[in-house]
């Protein structure tokens, strides 16, 4: 199977061709709810390949090659690449395909700076709105997260970390700001934080401080 990149430089791109998320493992393409969801999944997997450097400037992504690689039609792939074009990740060039644009260390740092600011603001707003039941739920999640960290279960820590923050974000009463945070989060590959040495322990420690602050608000 040809690489979706012009020239075939990224032959291992196939290993990132999983467009069904982990919580839907075992499902197949035909059961997905519509073409829009499929195009979003393709955009996610290409975005992740760019973020980890599997695809990088000045690679060209051919719509028909990527569609064949994923075993789907060209239409959702084209829609996915147009999503990435609107985000500034790729650029459409007539008769050549979609060219991957440079991703710098400054770009990545800016991304995490924006995430940190929005997440902090959502937590501040949630502190004024969380009820006792929600605080209790956060406590349960934190206990499970600490157990997972001690067991060095990075995948479980990642999942519980997401659930912890989602509970806070939903309680903030700021749906638009939460949506903006989601736009930045989807740039981070699934399981990325679990690959960072010491992240699981740091996550457990930091969340404990957040929970203490919320309990004493």
N, C-alpha and C positions, 0 to 999 in steps of 0.2 A: 504494500500500500504506500503510495507516495506521501511524503510529508506535506502538510498544508502550507509549509513555508516554501517560498520560491528558492529553488536550488537544493532543497532537502537537507539543509544544515541541521535541522532539529529533528533528527530521526526518532528520538525518544519521546516526542510529543504525544505519541499514542498513550502513554501511561497516564496522561492527564485527560483522557477522553471519557471520563466518567461524568455524565451530566445529571445523573440521579443522585441526590444527596444521601448521606449515610442513613438518615432516619426513614428513607424510602427504599432502602436496599431490598432487592428482590423483585421490585416492580420493573416493568419494561416500558419502552417508549410509547406504545399504543395507548396505554392507560393514562397518560398525562393529560391534564385538563386543558386541552387547547394548545394552539400553536404559540400563543403569547408566552405561556409558561415555559415551553420548550426553548424559545428564543432567549428568555431570561437565563435559563440554565446554561445554554451554550455561551452566553455572554459572561457568566460567572466563571466557567471553566477556562475560557480564553484569557479573561482578566487575571485569573490566578497564575496562568502560565507566564503572563507578562510580568507579574509581580515577583515571581521567583526566578526570573531570568531564563526560563525555558524558551520563551520568545523574546526577542529584543531587537531594537533598532539596528540595522535598517531592514529587518526581515519583511517579506511580503507574505500575507496570508491570502491564499486563493480560496474563494468561496466553495468552488466545486471540490477541491481537494479536501477541505475540512469537512464538508458534508459527507464525502465518501469515508473519511477517517472515522466519523461518528456514526455512520450508517443511517443517516437521516436525509431529508430532502434539502435542497439548497435554500429554500425560502426562509426557514427559521434561522439558518446560519447567516444569511444576508442581513436579516433583521437584527441579529445579535451583533454583527460587526458594525451596523449603523448606530447601535446603542453605544458601542465603544468609541465610534467616531465622534458622537456628540459629547462624550466625556473627555475627549482629547487623548485617548490612549492609542488610537490608530487614525490614519488619514487615507481617504479614498483617492486613488490615482487612476484615471481612466486607462484601460487596457493593461493595467499592471496589477490591480488588486488593492488590498488594504495594507498600507505600510505601517509597521509598528513604530511609534514615536519614542524618542529617548525618555527613560525614566531615571532620574537622578537621585542621589542620596538626599538632596534638599527636598525633592518632591515627596519622598517617603517620610522625612521628618515633619514636613508641613502637614501631611495626612494625620500623623499621630498627634501633632499639636492641636489640630482641629477636633479630633476625637476627644482628647483630654478636656478641652474647654467645654464642649457640649455636654459630655458625660458629667462633668463637675457641676454644671449649671442645672442639669436635670436632677442630680442628687440633692442639691440645695433646695429645689422646689419640692421634691418628694418628701424631704424632711418635715415640711410643714403640713403634709397631707396624709402620710402613712398612718394607718390605724394600728391598734394593738395586734390584730390578726395578721396583718401584713408584716409587722415586725417579727412576729413569731415565725412566720413562714421563712423570712430571711435567716432567722436563727437556725432553723432546721437545715436550710440549704448550706449555711456556713459550716455546720457540724459535719455534714456529708462531704463538703469540699475538703475540710481538714483531714478527714479519714482517707479520702482519695489521694491527697498530697502525701500523707504518710506511707501510703501503699505505692507511691510513685506511679499512679494511674493518671497519666497526663490527659488521656482522652476524656476520662470522667471529670477531671478538674476543669477542662475546657468547657464541657457541657454545663456543669454546675455554675461556672463563672458566668456563662451566657445567661442562664436562668436567673441568677442573682441580680445581674444588671437589668435584665428585662423586667423583673418585678419592680425595681426602683423606677425605671423609666416610665412604666405604665402608671405608676402612682403619682407622677409629676404633674399630670393634667396638661401636659404640653405636647400634644400629638404632632404638631408641625415640627417642633424641635426634635422629637424622637425620630421622625421620618428623615430629617437632615442627618442625624447620627447614623441611621441605617445606610444612607448613601455613602458614608465614609467607611463603615464597617465592612461592606461587601468587597472592598479592595484587599482585605486581609484574607489570605488563603485559609481554608478550613484546616484546623489543627496546627496552624502556624505557631501559636504561642507555646504549644506543647513541645516544640522542638528546641525551645530556648532553655539552656541549662539553668536550673534554679527557679524557673518561672512558676512552677506549681507551688513551691514553698512560699515564694514572694506573694503570689496571689492569695493564698490562705492568710498570710500575715496582714496584707493590706485590707482585705475584706473584713477581717476582725476589727480593725480600726474604724472602718466605715460603719459597721454594725454598732459598735460602742457609741459612736457619735450620734447615730440615729436613735438609739435607746435613751440617750441623755439630752435629747434636743429640747 
